[in-house]
Every structure is written in structure tokens, then in C-alpha cells.
């Protein structure tokens, strides 16, 4: 597979089997090369300022309008009903989410979507949802597009071969990809597969501002990869299923051809992927902690300066050198909601209980922090330069919204760790008024 590099760049690509498929000098000629149809995919209002205007032109064998009417499709455990169960402000932790066994229970990416928590509403174009996907079979003659927002996909077990209208991407654990609103895609898997999805309504992901950090650091734009054009001219007499996620529901329409018939395209509205090992870590080198915002890979902003609808944050391997400092994460209450997942290894603040493929949610103003064992160890250890988080990768979906957990998350999944609170019970008072 080949890729082009650069975040938000203006890219051009054409399948080498059809050289010259891109029209020269204009977007919509009277007759396109090779008899193709021109179609624009808009990811922003036409009148958005140029720096935020997102669109791509696709040159395809048949336009995407050629399909039968959409009909409702059973959405399983996909939802945006945040009132189906009473709110729960407790610290929540989930054991690894179970992957169904094939061939007894075949499940592809779409049927394996399970909504864990979220807030807001797609019709109002403001909100987020966090989903877990578990699957064991590939999508055959069917694809998905999200009319509600963008998917940030974090595979945890098993690699994903994702075919899009723009080309193909291979996304493995420790990589992420973003499929933006309206882009059609199919997922091929190679065994039991699991991961996390952050969905945002009403905003697109962008690189965070660097401020005093300067011009370089964190996730560098050149490390984001975009697929190159690839098409298939394939008829599907038995019917190809086009699935749309629309207003939180799933709908299916039939057509008799592959949607991946884009011979060439150009624009700045594309799917993309990123390898988390490329992240340039910024850290404290004297004392205390820098805020975890220094680990932000991507952000989806609100209209309020400095407040994110959602941030994607990672805790990568790095050096810890701070003097006279309690180095693990400190105890904390936050006006943001924090969902954490683990791709591999052990998380430094909770080496037991928090496992790859599981997760935790610390809701607005719910206290959280290192468990008792971590606190005692880090309070007594001799401070020397040390490698932190080697062989691990934890991440956080953080949001300014107050997230509601679904019935599947609290009950049906049967993965909720009801003993989570006990990890703090051994904490004891060290207070001594005679010892300063």
C-alpha cells in the first residue's frame, strides 16, 4: 500500500491504470476523462473561511446517487439515547470487552459496534459518542458511511484493512485512523479484532495549537498518511449494501455495483492514519508535572477558545526526570470527562486491573488518581532518570461534555468491574502534625 503525507494538505491522486483521469484546469468539465462522473464531497459549509474549508472532488465510474431507497436497519447496540438508564457518577472501569467467537457468531465491523457512552445529539450537530467495536469477520459487499460525524478509530487487537473511496489503508494496533463524515468505507479483518472509536458530531479533528512550544512537536503534520486512489469496476448482481448512520440510526440501501469506483480525486477532505510512535513527547525536565494536554494528538474544538468537544490524548513511552516530584499522575477532579483505554502493556498509575481492551471513565468532578500500591511505591522510590511506560500505550478520550453511560455499558456487556473502587480503599493517612 502507498500513501501521501501531510495533515490537511491539498492532495491529488489518480489510479495509475488510468493516467490523466484528473481533469486539467477545472473541477467539473462538460465531459470528464474516461467518461467519468465528477462528484464533490463537502466536509464544511461552502462559505467557511479558506483555512477551514474542506472538500474533495471525486471522479468515479458511476455517481453515488445510483442506489435504491434507504430502509431502516437493525442497529443492535449502537445508540445515542443517553436517557435509557439513570446517570452514574461513580468511577467506572471495564474488563476487556469480549470478542465473539467465529464461526458460531459471525460479526463484522458494523454489527460489532457497541455504544459505551456519549452526550449531545447528532441532529443538533454538537456531541460525541464513544463506541467499542468487536468483530471476527470482514465486511463483504457492504460498506458504511457516517452522516452524523467523524470516526476516530483506535484498533487494539488485530489489524484493519480499510477500503475507502479514496483508496486503502492498513491500520494496526498502535496506529489510529480518522474516517471523516460522509466517507464510505469497508473493514477487512484477519481474525478476532477489537478497538475503540471516538465519534464527534459538528466538528472535525485538527492538530492542537502549539503556543509557546513553538513550530515543532507533538504530532507532526508530515507523519499523517493519506491513501492513494484505487478503484474497482465491479458489478454486484446480488446487491451491494450501502449502510448509512443517520441521526443515530442505521439505514441500508441496495445497489448493483461497488462504491469504490473512484478513479481519481483531489482535495483536502480525506481519510488519514497516524502511527502513535511518531509522537514527539514534550515533558517536564525540572520538577512537577506539565498538564496532560501536552500529550494531545488531535482535538475537535468548540466555539469557546481552549475548550475541546473532544481531545485524543496518548501516554507514550518517555523519560521521567522530574526532581522532588511524585511522578505518576496526581489525584485529580476535572471539569472534563475522561475515558481511558489501553492498547498494550500496563498503565503506570494502575498496573493491576486496567487491562488492554478494557477501559475506564472518570466523569465530571469525580475524583480519581493512582491506586494505593502505586502511591506507596512512588512516594518512597529513589528518584533517578527512568523510562516511563516502555512497551505500553494508554490513551484518553477527553471531552467538555458530561457523558452518559449506556445500558450496554453498565449492564449488558457484563464487563463492568464492580470492584474498581477498592483499589483506593487501602490508602491511609500519613498526616503527622509534629512532622513538617
Backbone torsions as a table, in degrees:
resi	resn	phi	psi	omega
1	UNK	NA	143.1	179.2
2	UNK	-116.1	154.4	-178.0
3	UNK	-140.4	159.8	167.9
4	UNK	-108.3	151.5	-174.5
5	UNK	-110.6	154.5	174.6
6	UNK	121.5	127.6	-179.5
7	UNK	-81.6	124.2	176.4
8	UNK	70.3	13.9	-178.5
9	UNK	-70.1	160.8	167.0
10	UNK	-83.0	110.5	-178.3
11	UNK	-108.5	153.1	169.4
12	UNK	-129.9	141.8	-178.8
13	UNK	-156.2	140.6	173.9
14	UNK	-141.6	143.8	178.0
15	UNK	-62.0	128.1	-176.8
16	UNK	-62.2	-15.0	176.7
17	UNK	-70.2	-17.4	-179.7
18	UNK	-131.4	71.2	179.7
19	UNK	-61.0	141.2	-179.6
20	UNK	80.3	16.7	-178.9
21	UNK	-70.9	-23.7	177.5
22	UNK	-78.4	126.8	176.1
23	UNK	-60.9	145.7	178.9
24	UNK	-96.4	129.5	170.6
25	UNK	82.4	-7.1	178.5
26	UNK	-158.6	164.0	-178.1
27	UNK	-91.0	-33.4	-167.5
28	UNK	-133.9	70.8	-179.9
29	UNK	-68.5	162.8	179.0
30	UNK	-59.0	-40.4	175.7
31	UNK	-131.8	120.4	179.9
32	UNK	-79.1	153.7	174.4
33	UNK	-54.0	146.2	178.9
34	UNK	61.4	13.5	-179.7
35	UNK	71.7	26.9	-179.0
36	UNK	-79.7	162.7	173.3
37	UNK	-99.2	137.8	174.3
38	UNK	-90.7	135.8	179.6
39	UNK	-145.3	129.9	178.0
40	UNK	-98.1	136.7	172.9
41	UNK	-111.1	115.9	-175.4
42	UNK	-103.7	126.9	176.6
43	UNK	-104.5	5.1	177.5
44	UNK	-151.0	167.6	173.4
45	UNK	-61.0	146.4	179.4
46	UNK	-54.3	-32.9	-171.0
47	UNK	-96.6	10.9	176.0
48	UNK	-60.6	148.2	174.9
49	UNK	-54.7	150.3	-174.3
50	UNK	-52.5	-40.9	-178.8
51	UNK	-64.0	-22.3	-178.5
52	UNK	-112.4	6.7	-178.9
53	UNK	-81.6	124.0	-175.1
54	UNK	-123.9	124.2	176.4
55	UNK	-163.3	153.6	172.5
56	UNK	-138.2	147.9	174.8
57	UNK	-103.1	129.0	-179.3
58	UNK	-113.5	136.8	178.9
59	UNK	-116.2	109.1	-165.8
60	UNK	-128.5	161.2	-176.0
61	UNK	-68.3	-41.7	172.1
62	UNK	-133.2	144.3	177.8
63	UNK	-70.0	154.9	-174.5
64	UNK	-71.1	-7.1	179.2
65	UNK	-71.2	-13.2	-175.0
66	UNK	-82.1	85.3	176.8
67	UNK	-154.9	162.5	175.2
68	UNK	-74.2	168.0	179.8
69	UNK	-62.2	148.9	176.3
70	UNK	-74.2	143.7	175.3
71	UNK	-131.5	149.9	-178.7
72	UNK	-56.9	143.7	178.8
73	UNK	-125.2	136.8	178.6
74	UNK	-57.3	123.4	-174.6
75	UNK	-95.7	0.7	175.4
76	UNK	62.3	-118.9	-176.4
77	UNK	-103.2	19.1	175.1
78	UNK	-89.0	128.8	-176.4
79	UNK	-155.3	161.6	164.4
80	UNK	-131.9	25.1	175.2
81	UNK	-86.3	99.6	-175.6
82	UNK	-89.0	6.1	-179.3
83	UNK	-114.2	13.3	-176.3
84	UNK	-73.3	-13.2	-179.7
85	UNK	-149.6	155.1	-177.3
86	UNK	-64.6	147.4	178.0
87	UNK	-60.7	152.8	179.3
88	UNK	-136.3	108.2	-177.0
89	UNK	-84.8	1.2	-176.1
90	UNK	-68.6	157.7	167.9
91	UNK	-64.0	128.8	-176.2
92	UNK	-120.2	138.6	175.5
93	UNK	-139.0	140.5	180.0
94	UNK	-115.6	138.8	170.1
95	UNK	-69.9	167.3	-179.9
96	UNK	-53.1	131.8	-178.6
97	UNK	-71.1	133.8	-171.8
98	UNK	-74.8	136.2	177.2
99	UNK	-96.5	128.4	179.6
100	UNK	-63.7	148.5	-179.7
101	UNK	-88.9	133.9	173.4
102	UNK	-96.8	153.3	1.8
103	UNK	-90.6	4.8	-178.1
104	UNK	-60.7	-36.8	-176.1
105	UNK	-139.5	81.3	-179.3
106	UNK	-70.9	132.9	-177.1
107	UNK	-145.5	124.7	177.1
108	UNK	-98.0	-174.2	-173.3
109	UNK	-57.4	-43.6	-176.6
110	UNK	-70.5	-49.0	-179.4
111	UNK	-69.5	-16.0	179.6
112	UNK	-94.2	9.3	177.9
113	UNK	-79.2	129.5	179.6
114	UNK	-132.9	120.3	-179.9
115	UNK	-80.6	126.6	-177.9
116	UNK	-96.3	-44.0	-178.9
117	UNK	-164.3	170.3	179.1
118	UNK	172.3	-175.9	178.6
119	UNK	-162.4	159.0	178.4
120	UNK	86.8	-169.6	-170.5
121	UNK	-150.7	127.9	-174.5
122	UNK	-64.9	-30.8	179.8
123	UNK	-65.9	-32.4	177.3
124	UNK	-85.8	-1.5	176.6
125	UNK	58.7	40.5	176.1
126	UNK	-151.5	112.3	178.3
127	UNK	156.1	177.8	177.1
128	UNK	-142.2	163.5	169.8
129	UNK	-142.9	145.6	174.7
130	UNK	-113.6	123.8	-178.5
131	UNK	-118.3	152.7	168.3
132	UNK	-108.8	135.7	172.1
133	UNK	-116.6	134.7	175.4
134	UNK	-132.9	129.6	-176.8
135	UNK	-154.9	163.4	-179.1
136	UNK	-139.9	4.7	-180.0
137	UNK	-145.1	157.0	-176.7
138	UNK	-83.0	157.9	173.8
139	UNK	-76.7	118.4	-177.8
140	UNK	-110.7	120.1	177.7
141	UNK	53.5	37.8	170.7
142	UNK	-155.1	150.0	-179.0
143	UNK	-138.6	168.4	-178.1
144	UNK	-127.5	143.0	163.2
145	UNK	-136.9	147.2	-174.2
146	UNK	-104.5	108.4	177.2
147	UNK	-77.6	-14.6	-173.3
148	UNK	-87.4	-32.4	-175.3
149	UNK	177.9	-160.5	-177.3
150	UNK	-98.7	145.6	172.2
151	UNK	-105.5	123.1	166.7
152	UNK	-103.0	113.6	-171.2
153	UNK	-105.0	128.1	-178.8
154	UNK	-120.5	94.4	177.8
155	UNK	-68.9	139.2	178.3
156	UNK	-113.0	-37.4	177.2
157	UNK	-135.1	126.7	179.4
158	UNK	87.1	143.9	179.6
159	UNK	-91.2	155.6	-179.1
160	UNK	-117.3	125.5	168.5
161	UNK	-99.0	107.7	-172.7
162	UNK	-105.6	118.1	174.9
163	UNK	-95.7	128.5	178.9
164	UNK	-126.4	172.5	174.9
165	UNK	-63.9	-19.1	-177.4
166	UNK	-95.0	-11.2	-176.6
167	UNK	137.3	-168.1	-173.6
168	UNK	-110.6	146.3	175.3
169	UNK	-133.1	136.7	170.1
170	UNK	-100.7	121.4	-175.6
171	UNK	-122.6	116.8	-176.7
172	UNK	-110.1	163.2	174.9
173	UNK	-52.9	139.5	-172.6
174	UNK	83.5	5.5	167.0
175	UNK	-117.5	161.9	172.3
176	UNK	-130.2	162.6	169.8
177	UNK	-141.7	157.2	176.8
178	UNK	-123.2	122.9	172.5
179	UNK	-107.3	112.8	-172.4
180	UNK	-82.9	165.4	-174.3
181	UNK	-49.6	129.3	173.3
182	UNK	88.3	-7.7	-176.4
183	UNK	-83.8	128.8	-177.9
184	UNK	-83.3	137.2	-178.5
185	UNK	-153.2	154.7	174.2
186	UNK	-128.8	150.5	-176.3
187	UNK	-119.8	122.4	173.1
188	UNK	-103.1	133.1	179.8
189	UNK	-120.9	168.7	-172.5
190	UNK	-130.0	36.5	-178.0
191	UNK	136.7	-161.2	-178.6
192	UNK	-67.2	126.0	-168.6
193	UNK	-134.2	142.6	-177.7
194	UNK	-150.0	152.5	177.4
195	UNK	-176.8	-172.6	-174.8
196	UNK	-123.8	151.2	176.5
197	UNK	-134.0	131.2	169.1
198	UNK	-105.6	118.1	179.0
199	UNK	-107.7	131.8	177.0
200	UNK	-120.5	136.6	174.2
201	UNK	-103.2	131.7	168.3
202	UNK	89.3	1.8	177.1
203	UNK	-150.8	157.4	173.2
204	UNK	-108.1	154.9	176.1
205	UNK	-72.3	144.4	175.7
206	UNK	-144.1	167.7	176.8
207	UNK	-74.8	140.0	179.9
208	UNK	-68.3	151.5	173.6
209	UNK	-65.7	146.4	-175.2
210	UNK	-97.7	-19.2	176.3
211	UNK	53.3	-132.3	-177.5
212	UNK	-65.7	-13.8	176.4
213	UNK	-59.8	-35.7	178.1
214	UNK	105.9	-154.9	-170.7
215	UNK	-80.0	-21.9	-171.5
216	UNK	-128.3	150.6	175.2
217	UNK	132.1	170.3	-175.3
218	UNK	58.7	-135.3	179.2
219	UNK	-85.2	116.5	-178.0
220	UNK	-82.3	137.8	-175.0
221	UNK	-55.5	-35.4	-174.4
222	UNK	-70.0	-13.0	-177.8
223	UNK	-88.3	-2.8	176.3
224	UNK	-87.2	134.1	-172.3
225	UNK	-116.0	138.2	-177.9
226	UNK	-118.5	136.8	-178.9
227	UNK	-69.2	158.4	175.7
228	UNK	-98.0	157.0	-175.0
229	UNK	-58.2	137.5	175.7
230	UNK	-151.9	132.3	-178.5
231	UNK	-127.9	156.0	167.9
232	UNK	-129.7	130.7	176.9
233	UNK	-100.2	81.2	-170.1
234	UNK	-125.3	125.4	174.1
235	UNK	-87.4	143.4	-179.4
236	UNK	-127.9	82.6	-175.6
237	UNK	-57.7	-32.6	179.9
238	UNK	-75.0	-9.1	178.0
239	UNK	106.7	127.2	173.6
240	UNK	-102.8	130.7	-175.0
241	UNK	-95.5	119.6	176.5
242	UNK	-99.5	117.1	-177.5
243	UNK	-106.7	129.8	177.9
244	UNK	-116.2	128.5	168.4
245	UNK	-90.5	112.6	-171.1
246	UNK	-136.4	121.3	-177.9
247	UNK	51.5	40.6	175.6
248	UNK	79.8	-2.6	-180.0
249	UNK	-112.3	161.9	176.3
250	UNK	-104.3	140.1	177.1
251	UNK	-134.2	148.4	-178.5
252	UNK	-126.9	139.2	174.6
253	UNK	-130.3	150.2	-178.9
254	UNK	-103.5	144.4	171.0
255	UNK	-146.0	164.7	-172.8
256	UNK	-108.1	24.8	179.9
257	UNK	-148.8	161.3	177.4
258	UNK	-72.6	138.2	177.1
259	UNK	-76.4	-9.4	-177.2
260	UNK	-91.3	55.0	-176.0
261	UNK	-110.1	28.9	180.0
262	UNK	-88.7	113.7	-176.3
263	UNK	-83.1	-30.6	-179.0
264	UNK	-155.5	157.8	177.3
265	UNK	-157.3	160.3	170.3
266	UNK	-150.0	151.6	178.5
267	UNK	146.8	-172.8	-178.2
268	UNK	-120.0	8.9	179.8
269	UNK	-110.5	99.3	-169.2
270	UNK	-142.2	162.6	164.1
271	UNK	-76.4	160.3	179.1
272	UNK	-157.9	162.8	177.4
273	UNK	-134.4	165.4	-176.3
274	UNK	-153.4	138.0	177.6
275	UNK	-95.2	125.8	-173.6
276	UNK	-66.5	-21.9	177.4
277	UNK	-68.8	-13.6	179.3
278	UNK	-79.7	-8.4	-174.6
279	UNK	-67.1	127.8	178.3
280	UNK	-89.5	107.0	-171.6
281	UNK	-76.9	134.9	171.3
282	UNK	-109.7	137.4	-174.3
283	UNK	-152.1	164.4	176.3
284	UNK	-72.8	136.8	-178.3
285	UNK	-122.1	11.7	177.8
286	UNK	-127.1	-67.6	-180.0
287	UNK	-158.0	162.9	179.5
288	UNK	63.0	-173.2	-177.2
289	UNK	-108.6	143.4	159.8
290	UNK	-82.0	152.8	-179.1
291	UNK	-64.1	149.9	-176.6
292	UNK	-64.1	-8.5	175.8
293	UNK	-61.1	-18.8	177.1
294	UNK	-69.3	-8.8	179.0
295	UNK	-103.6	16.4	-178.3
296	UNK	-75.1	124.3	176.5
297	UNK	-87.9	-51.5	-178.6
298	UNK	-137.8	150.3	177.8
299	UNK	-135.7	146.7	170.7
300	UNK	-114.9	110.2	-169.3
301	UNK	-82.3	156.1	165.9
302	UNK	-98.8	179.9	177.9
303	UNK	-75.9	-10.0	178.4
304	UNK	-90.0	121.7	-174.3
305	UNK	-56.8	129.5	175.7
306	UNK	81.4	-0.5	-178.9
307	UNK	-112.5	123.7	-174.3
308	UNK	-96.9	139.0	165.1
309	UNK	-63.1	-42.5	175.8
310	UNK	-158.0	140.4	171.3
311	UNK	-117.9	144.5	169.4
312	UNK	-108.5	115.8	-172.2
313	UNK	-122.4	141.5	177.3
314	UNK	-123.8	159.3	177.5
315	UNK	-123.6	81.1	-169.9
316	UNK	-84.4	168.7	172.6
317	UNK	-56.7	140.5	-174.6
318	UNK	-166.0	173.7	174.3
319	UNK	-94.0	138.2	171.1
320	UNK	-110.2	121.1	-174.8
321	UNK	-133.6	3.3	-173.4
322	UNK	-63.8	132.5	-179.9
323	UNK	-84.5	149.2	174.7
324	UNK	46.4	44.9	-171.3
325	UNK	-135.1	136.0	168.4
326	UNK	-74.9	108.3	-165.6
327	UNK	-80.8	-32.2	176.7
328	UNK	-65.3	170.6	176.9
329	UNK	-55.4	139.9	-178.0
330	UNK	-82.7	165.5	175.1
331	UNK	-67.5	144.8	-162.1
332	UNK	-156.0	142.4	165.2
333	UNK	-126.2	134.9	-165.4
334	UNK	-131.8	142.2	173.9
335	UNK	-79.3	0.4	176.0
336	UNK	-106.2	162.5	173.4
337	UNK	-97.4	136.0	-174.6
338	UNK	-124.5	111.9	170.7
339	UNK	-104.4	128.9	179.2
340	UNK	-116.7	143.6	173.3
341	UNK	-131.5	164.4	-178.2
342	UNK	-130.0	121.7	179.9
343	UNK	-82.7	-43.7	180.0
344	UNK	-158.8	158.5	175.0
345	UNK	80.3	-151.8	-178.1
346	UNK	-126.6	139.2	177.3
347	UNK	-80.6	135.6	-170.4
348	UNK	-60.5	-31.6	-175.9
349	UNK	-87.4	-13.1	-178.9
350	UNK	-150.1	82.7	-173.9
351	UNK	-73.0	-19.3	177.4
352	UNK	-114.0	142.6	172.7
353	UNK	93.5	-38.8	178.8
354	UNK	-92.4	108.5	-167.5
355	UNK	-117.6	154.9	174.4
356	UNK	-56.5	134.3	-178.5
357	UNK	89.0	-4.5	174.9
358	UNK	-102.5	-156.9	-179.7
359	UNK	-172.7	173.7	174.1
360	UNK	-147.2	153.8	177.3
361	UNK	-133.9	121.7	173.3
362	UNK	-113.7	107.9	-172.0
363	UNK	-78.5	175.3	-177.1
364	UNK	-51.9	124.5	175.3
365	UNK	64.9	10.5	172.8
366	UNK	-82.6	122.5	-176.1
367	UNK	-67.8	148.7	178.9
368	UNK	-159.9	169.4	-178.3
369	UNK	159.8	-171.0	-174.6
370	UNK	-63.8	149.6	177.6
371	UNK	-73.3	174.4	-172.8
372	UNK	-62.2	-42.5	-179.5
373	UNK	-61.2	-44.2	-179.9
374	UNK	-62.8	-42.6	-179.0
375	UNK	-62.3	-47.4	-177.7
376	UNK	-63.9	-42.7	-179.1
377	UNK	-64.8	-47.6	-176.0
378	UNK	-71.7	-22.0	179.5
379	UNK	-77.8	-20.4	-173.5
380	UNK	-112.3	-15.2	-173.0
381	UNK	-67.8	145.8	173.1
382	UNK	-70.0	126.6	-175.1
383	UNK	-82.6	116.0	175.3
384	UNK	-137.4	160.8	172.5
385	UNK	-55.8	131.4	-176.1
386	UNK	-144.8	151.0	172.5
387	UNK	-79.6	132.4	-179.9
388	UNK	-113.1	132.9	171.0
389	UNK	68.8	22.6	174.9
390	UNK	-59.0	135.8	178.6
391	UNK	74.8	12.4	-179.1
392	UNK	-126.7	165.9	167.9
393	UNK	-157.2	104.5	172.3
394	UNK	-102.6	156.2	179.3
395	UNK	-142.3	167.3	178.4
396	UNK	-137.9	134.6	164.2
397	UNK	-98.0	114.1	-178.3
398	UNK	-115.4	140.0	-175.9
399	UNK	-142.5	148.0	173.7
400	UNK	-77.9	-6.2	179.2
401	UNK	-89.3	151.5	175.8
402	UNK	-86.5	115.2	-169.8
403	UNK	-88.8	135.4	173.7
404	UNK	-99.8	138.4	179.5
405	UNK	-91.9	140.2	-178.1
406	UNK	-78.8	165.9	175.2
407	UNK	-61.8	-37.2	177.6
408	UNK	-61.3	-42.8	-179.0
409	UNK	-65.3	-40.5	-175.5
410	UNK	-86.1	-27.7	-172.2
411	UNK	-129.5	-61.5	-167.4
412	UNK	-63.4	-36.7	-178.0
413	UNK	-63.9	-26.0	-179.0
414	UNK	58.4	28.1	-179.7
415	UNK	-113.3	-3.0	-178.2
416	UNK	-67.3	128.0	178.7
417	UNK	-86.6	100.6	-175.3
418	UNK	-77.2	-2.7	178.6
419	UNK	-103.1	9.5	-174.0
420	UNK	-54.6	-44.2	-175.9
421	UNK	-58.4	-22.1	-176.1
422	UNK	-70.2	-16.7	-179.1
423	UNK	-68.1	-16.9	178.2
424	UNK	-100.7	-12.2	-176.1
425	UNK	-61.1	-33.9	179.6
426	UNK	-72.6	-8.3	177.7
427	UNK	-58.0	133.6	-176.7
428	UNK	-127.4	159.7	179.2
429	UNK	-74.8	134.8	174.0
430	UNK	-111.1	12.1	-174.2
431	UNK	-68.0	131.3	175.4
432	UNK	-141.2	105.6	-176.5
433	UNK	-65.1	-13.5	-180.0
434	UNK	-93.8	-5.0	-176.7
435	UNK	-123.9	110.2	-178.0
436	UNK	-80.2	NA	NA
